[in-house]
Amino acid sequence: MEQEQNAGLEASVVQFTDKTYGGYNYVYAGGHLGSSGGNQGGLSGSVGASLFVAYNNSIRDIDPVSFEGKTISKGGSIDVKVIAGGGINANRFSGTGNWTDPGWYGYSLDGSIGVGGAANLGSGNLSVSKTYLLNQMKPTAQRGILDRISNAGSPIVSALKNPNPRNIYHAPQFD
């Protein structure tokens, strides 16, 4: 049994299903710290993608800003790389920062490909992440047609063109 630590950057493209914000991709960026334990070892680098389903059991407003913040997750994974390879990871997550408060919860299934020499024949993992909403939050009906087309074609570029003003640092020396 071996324990490993990990850290990384992350970006998520999230689409809400409600009438107000549905039909538009919201982009979140941040970082994570994690730990895993199991039958694993080696050195490798990977990139991956994730599909997740989230739900909110809170009585507070459910909007794109409510999804940013601290998230904790737990799950299991397998991964094998001999020069090249890949793996899968399944997780349950809580966007409340704990497992008891009402708020965002969900499940994810992740896949990765990478290079190196590593094997994970089954491990459990825990991680903590912090994300920030990159887009400006606005009801979809108030967005222009060019904004919607740009967002559908390239959500990350769209988010950078229409940034969330709360997350932009304004340096007073440029006034």
LUMDORO-861144 format. One record per residue (C-alpha): chain; x negated, y negated, z. Coordinates in steps of 0.05 Angstrom, whole numbers. Layout:
> A X Y Z
...
END
This chain:
> A 0 0 0
> A -30 -66 -22
> A -5 -137 -9
> A -15 -192 -61
> A -2 -267 -60
> A 20 -306 -122
> A 35 -377 -142
> A 59 -408 -207
> A 97 -461 -244
> A 167 -449 -270
> A 219 -479 -315
> A 292 -458 -319
> A 346 -476 -369
> A 414 -473 -336
> A 483 -479 -367
> A 542 -493 -322
> A 610 -463 -339
> A 656 -516 -312
> A 695 -568 -353
> A 653 -627 -330
> A 581 -603 -343
> A 592 -541 -386
> A 565 -537 -457
> A 500 -573 -440
> A 432 -545 -419
> A 402 -572 -355
> A 327 -563 -345
> A 294 -552 -277
> A 218 -550 -265
> A 178 -534 -204
> A 133 -484 -172
> A 134 -422 -129
> A 94 -384 -77
> A 104 -310 -66
> A 81 -246 -34
> A 90 -174 -54
> A 73 -107 -24
> A 72 -38 -54
> A 32 8 -99
> A -3 -45 -139
> A -71 -72 -157
> A -113 -104 -212
> A -123 -171 -247
> A -78 -197 -302
> A -43 -257 -332
> A 30 -256 -354
> A 85 -297 -384
> A 158 -279 -375
> A 231 -296 -382
> A 289 -288 -336
> A 364 -282 -342
> A 403 -300 -280
> A 475 -308 -257
> A 489 -356 -200
> A 551 -373 -160
> A 566 -426 -108
> A 607 -411 -46
> A 602 -482 -18
> A 658 -533 -9
> A 610 -588 -31
> A 608 -616 -102
> A 581 -566 -153
> A 540 -605 -204
> A 470 -602 -235
> A 438 -640 -178
> A 465 -590 -127
> A 425 -534 -162
> A 357 -566 -151
> A 316 -556 -88
> A 288 -500 -46
> A 304 -428 -66
> A 284 -363 -33
> A 286 -295 -67
> A 273 -222 -53
> A 269 -163 -100
> A 230 -107 -130
> A 185 -98 -191
> A 144 -50 -234
> A 89 -71 -282
> A 33 -36 -320
> A -22 -68 -362
> A -81 -31 -394
> A -110 -88 -436
> A -37 -108 -452
> A 30 -89 -423
> A 91 -114 -386
> A 140 -104 -330
> A 208 -117 -301
> A 231 -150 -237
> A 300 -154 -205
> A 316 -205 -151
> A 370 -235 -108
> A 363 -309 -92
> A 391 -362 -47
> A 388 -436 -64
> A 404 -456 7
> A 334 -439 34
> A 363 -384 78
> A 412 -325 72
> A 469 -352 115
> A 489 -423 94
> A 541 -433 39
> A 513 -456 -28
> A 480 -427 -90
> A 467 -352 -93
> A 452 -305 -150
> A 417 -247 -183
> A 362 -246 -235
> A 329 -196 -282
> A 260 -216 -306
> A 214 -188 -359
> A 141 -203 -372
> A 85 -188 -421
> A 12 -199 -407
> A -61 -180 -413
> A -110 -151 -363
> A -117 -88 -324
> A -63 -80 -271
> A -12 -31 -245
> A 48 -42 -201
> A 83 25 -193
> A 138 -5 -148
> A 135 -63 -100
> A 179 -109 -60
> A 171 -184 -64
> A 190 -248 -29
> A 182 -318 -57
> A 198 -390 -42
> A 206 -442 -98
> A 222 -515 -104
> A 252 -544 -168
> A 272 -612 -193
> A 326 -630 -245
> A 291 -661 -305
> A 353 -683 -344
> A 396 -743 -329
> A 461 -715 -299
> A 522 -738 -339
> A 588 -705 -356
> A 583 -670 -424
> A 642 -710 -452
> A 603 -775 -441
> A 543 -750 -481
> A 533 -770 -554
> A 534 -720 -611
> A 459 -728 -625
> A 443 -716 -551
> A 484 -651 -553
> A 452 -627 -617
> A 382 -642 -591
> A 398 -607 -525
> A 425 -545 -560
> A 364 -540 -605
> A 309 -556 -555
> A 333 -564 -482
> A 264 -581 -454
> A 249 -635 -506
> A 320 -662 -495
> A 307 -666 -419
> A 243 -704 -430
> A 278 -753 -476
> A 335 -764 -426
> A 300 -759 -359
> A 332 -758 -290
> A 318 -828 -263
> A 312 -801 -192
> A 250 -761 -210
> A 212 -816 -248
> A 158 -852 -208
> A 156 -926 -223
> A 87 -955 -208
> A 95 -1026 -183
> A 28 -1046 -213
> A 59 -1040 -283
> A 112 -1094 -269
END
